[in-house]
Amino acid sequence: MQYIKRELSGKLAELAKKFPVVAITGPRQSGKTTLAKFTFPDYKYVSLEDRDEKEFASTDPRTFLSQYEGGSIIDEIQKCPDLLSYIQTHTDKNNMPGEFIITGSENLLLSQHISQTLAGRAAYVKLLPLSINELMQTYKHEDFEEYIFKGFYPRIYDLKINPVDWYPNYINTYIEKDVRQLKNIDKLNVFEKFIKLCAAGCGQILNYSSMANDCGVSHNTISSWIGILEASYIVYLLKPHHNNFNKRIIKMPKLYFYDTGLTCSLLGLNSVGDLNNYFHKGALFENLIVSELLKKRFNSGKPDNLYFWRNKTGNEIDIVIDNGTDLIPVEIKSSRTINSEFFKNLKYYCNVSGIDRKQSVIVYGGEQNQNRSDGRVLGFRAAETLIE
C-alpha cells in the first residue's frame, strides 16, 4: 500500500506549531487518520471508535488525557464530544503547541463543540478525498470520465477495489452510523430515496418542495435531511453570488456532491460506458471541477470562496470565484473541443459586471491551456490553478 502525500500536510504541520489543538474534519474514509499519522509520526494514537477507549475517555477524562499528553492523535473525537472541555483545561495548563491532533467525520457536530469549547485554542482544517493532482503521484487516468466514475476515496486506489463494490457499502455504512447518530430517522428507506434524488439533481438549483413531494415528506424534513448530508460531507451547496448588477438573481443554492464516484453509484452507473451514455454527464463533469476547486481551497487551509450566478432571465455563470478584491467568472464545459459559443455567458457577465473579459475562464474536458482575447481556456487537470 503506497501512501499518497496529501497537500494539506504542510498546512497541518504549520498550524500545529501555533495552536495547541488542530482539528481535522472531512467525510468518512477521506484519509484523515493516515494524514495525521504521516504528518506526526512520533505522536501517540488513540481511536474513540474503540469502545474501551471511548468508555475510558467518557468516565475518567482527566486520567485518559494524562496518558496522551505531550503529543497525540485522538481519532473520531465526535464519539466523545464532552472530552473537548477537558482538553481545553489541559491545554490551558500545559500551553504546548500541537499537543493534540483531533479528527472527526461530522462537520456540524464537531465544529459546534470546537467553536464553543476550544475558541482561540484550536485550528480547523477540512480534508476531502484525493484531488486529481494528488492522485497523479501514483495513478493517472487518461480521461476525465474515469476520474468521475471511480471517484477519489483513497481506499479504492490503495486496495484496488472496484468502485461498483466499494460505494454501496460506503453508503450503507454512512446511513447506519452517521445518519443514525446525527438524526433519529424512522424511515431509512425514504432517506435512501432522498439521497438518490439528490444525485439525480446534481448541478441543479435545490428544490425543496419538489423533493418533499417525491419523498412524501414535509419541506422542513427535506431541509433537515439536506443539513445532515452537509454536516457529514456528502453534499455541498454552492451559494449564489450576492452582487446582482441591477438584475434580479436566483437566491437558492445549487446542489453538488463532494465526490463524483459516490454520485455515480447513487445514480446506478456501473461503468465508464454507462457514464458516457448518461444524459447529464455534463453536470457530473461540472461537479468534478467544483469539487477540485474546493479541495485546492481547503488544502490551503482557506475557507470556501465559490459561488454561482444566475439571473431571472436565465443568464448563468457556473462558478464565480470571489477573492475579495476581484472576481473570476468560470464556465465549465465537458466538451473536449473549444467552441467560441462557450464564451457567450461570460461575455454577458463581464458586460453587466464591468469585469475585464481576460479574467474570465473556460474549463473544459480537454488538456490544452490557452489565452484568448475573450478569456482563458484551461484543461480539466489545470482547474485547480484558479485557486490562489
C-alpha positions, 0 to 999 in steps of 0.5 A, a space after each residue: 500500500 503506497 501512501 499518497 502525500 496529501 497537500 494539506 500536510 504542510 498546512 497541518 504541520 504549520 498550524 500545529 506549531 501555533 495552536 495547541 489543538 488542530 482539528 481535522 474534519 472531512 467525510 468518512 474514509 477521506 484519509 484523515 487518520 493516515 494524514 495525521 499519522 504521516 504528518 506526526 509520526 512520533 505522536 501517540 494514537 488513540 481511536 474513540 471508535 474503540 469502545 474501551 477507549 471511548 468508555 475510558 475517555 467518557 468516565 475518567 477524562 482527566 486520567 485518559 488525557 494524562 496518558 496522551 499528553 505531550 503529543 497525540 492523535 485522538 481519532 473520531 473525537 465526535 464519539 466523545 464530544 464532552 472530552 473537548 472541555 477537558 482538553 481545553 483545561 489541559 491545554 490551558 495548563 500545559 500551553 504546548 503547541 500541537 499537543 493534540 491532533 483531533 479528527 472527526 467525520 461530522 462537520 456540524 457536530 464537531 465544529 459546534 463543540 470546537 467553536 464553543 469549547 476550544 475558541 482561540 485554542 484550536 485550528 480547523 482544517 477540512 480534508 476531502 478525498 484525493 484531488 486529481 493532482 494528488 492522485 497523479 503521484 501514483 495513478 493517472 487516468 487518461 480521461 476525465 470520465 474515469 476520474 468521475 466514475 471511480 471517484 477519489 476515496 483513497 481506499 479504492 486506489 490503495 486496495 484496488 477495489 472496484 468502485 461498483 463494490 466499494 460505494 454501496 457499502 460506503 453508503 450503507 455504512 454512512 446511513 447506519 452510523 452517521 445518519 443514525 447518530 446525527 438524526 433519529 430517522 424512522 424511515 431509512 428507506 425514504 432517506 435512501 430515496 432522498 439521497 438518490 434524488 439528490 444525485 439525480 439533481 446534481 448541478 441543479 438549483 435545490 428544490 425543496 418542495 419538489 423533493 418533499 413531494 417525491 419523498 412524501 415528506 414535509 419541506 422542513 424534513 427535506 431541509 433537515 435531511 439536506 443539513 445532515 448530508 452537509 454536516 457529514 460531507 456528502 453534499 455541498 451547496 454552492 451559494 449564489 453570488 450576492 452582487 446582482 448588477 441591477 438584475 434580479 438573481 436566483 437566491 437558492 443554492 445549487 446542489 453538488 456532491 463532494 465526490 463524483 464516484 459516490 454520485 455515480 453509484 447513487 445514480 446506478 452507473 456501473 461503468 465508464 460506458 454507462 457514464 458516457 451514455 448518461 444524459 447529464 454527464 455534463 453536470 457530473 463533469 461540472 461537479 468534478 471541477 467544483 469539487 477540485 476547486 474546493 479541495 485546492 481551497 481547503 488544502 490551503 487551509 482557506 475557507 470556501 470562496 465559490 459561488 454561482 450566478 444566475 439571473 431571472 432571465 436565465 443568464 448563468 455563470 457556473 462558478 464565480 470565484 470571489 477573492 475579495 478584491 476581484 472576481 473570476 467568472 468560470 464556465 465549465 464545459 465537458 466538451 473536449 473541443 473549444 467552441 467560441 459559443 462557450 464564451 457567450 455567458 461570460 461575455 454577458 457577465 463581464 458586460 453587466 459586471 464591468 469585469 475585464 473579459 481576460 479574467 474570465 475562464 473556460 474549463 473544459 474536458 480537454 488538456 490544452 491551456 490557452 489565452 484568448 482575447 475573450 478569456 482563458 481556456 484551461 484543461 480539466 487537470 489545470 482547474 485547480 490553478 484558479 485557486 490562489 
